[in-house]
Amino acid sequence: MSFLTNLSLWKKITLLTAMGMILGIAVFSWLSIRAVNAATDATLQDRLTTAGIVAAYVDQEMGRALSEMKSTAEGINGNDAGDLSAQVARLADTYDKQSMNIDSAYLLSSNGLVIWSSTGDQRAIGVDMTPYNSVSRVIKAHDATISGLVMAPVTSNPVILLASLTGDGSIFVVAIDLSESSIAGFIQPIKLGRTGYVEIVDENGVVLARTEPGPMLSRFEKSDHSGRFAALIAAGKPTQGVCHTCHEPDQKIEKRDVLAFTPIANAQWGVVVRQSEAEALAPANQLRQSLLLFGIGLVFVSLLFVFVTTRNVGNRIRALTVASQRIAGGN
């Protein structure tokens, strides 16, 4: 307080005016940061909502496929080749309406060995399918399952396996050929600007389907965040945020993507919505730029106001001081 006491009136006015200006700018800056953060959070939440809607649709479609497969499996009692072929043919007609193509179907013994194959390939007979996680889960949990992307027995085609117990305790397995199916058709209608695209990833982080304008999908391609997605699928947790990526097809260019992820209930899969940060957060960036320009203008106007005000008040104080000195001198 002694510091303020020793200051002249003009300096006190200048100091108080500057402090008021600084406080006003600080409040404006705080409100601006909150507004930008709110706009960013709204964008991320919007992408998470989109991922959730897509995941719900994919979950519904795969749930229907699994339900049809379970109904077929429950009607199997014995390993009559003619009856099994007819059952698979009816199931194939149902799946065709969902744009899913059956690569092959298998009847397994209770311990996971192939005892019948729709392909008629004798090389499949006796093959142990317990190394497939979906088959081993059926044996252990006695519940129908959907696998991630695997290689089909004998043919090694990229397939997903739907497995369920039959009426007589054996295991019925259907392999869906992804190269001939339109799993991507479940997510193709989603459009997210020039850079946004959607992926379906399995429990191992392998990409099952990807929409344009994402990079062209290669066989058994792992996502650049495969470990993270696998952990989220296992935990059943959705998430959203900004991530680094480096998966350009022709050149290594690090960029930042806005990413939203939602797991799927009927399969150990997840839906990923990705978009470049520059495009996704463009409204928030524009708001930040507008507030910055407005803030610079506010500082300039405030400084001008302080300069004009203190100069005017200072001149008047000096005039009063001179007049007081004259009066004290007898004028």
Buried (B, 14 or more C-beta within 10 A) or exposed (E): EEEEEEEEEBEEBBBEBBEEBEEEBEEBBEEBEEBBEEBBEEBBEBBBBBBBBBBBBBBBBBBBBBEBBBBBBBEBEEBEEEEBBEBBEBBBEBBEEBBBBBBBBBBBBEEBBBBBBBBEEEEBBEBBBBEBBBBBBBBEEEEBBBBBBBBBBBBEBBBBBBBBBBEEEBBBBBBBBBEEBEBBBBBEEBEBEEBBBBBBBBBBBBBBBBBEEBBEBEEEBBBBBBEBBBEBBEEEEBBBEEBEBEBEEEEEEEBBBBBBBBBBEBBBBBBBBBBBBEBBBEEBBEBBEEBEEEBEEBBEEBEEEBEEEBEEBBEEBEEEEEEEEEEEEEE
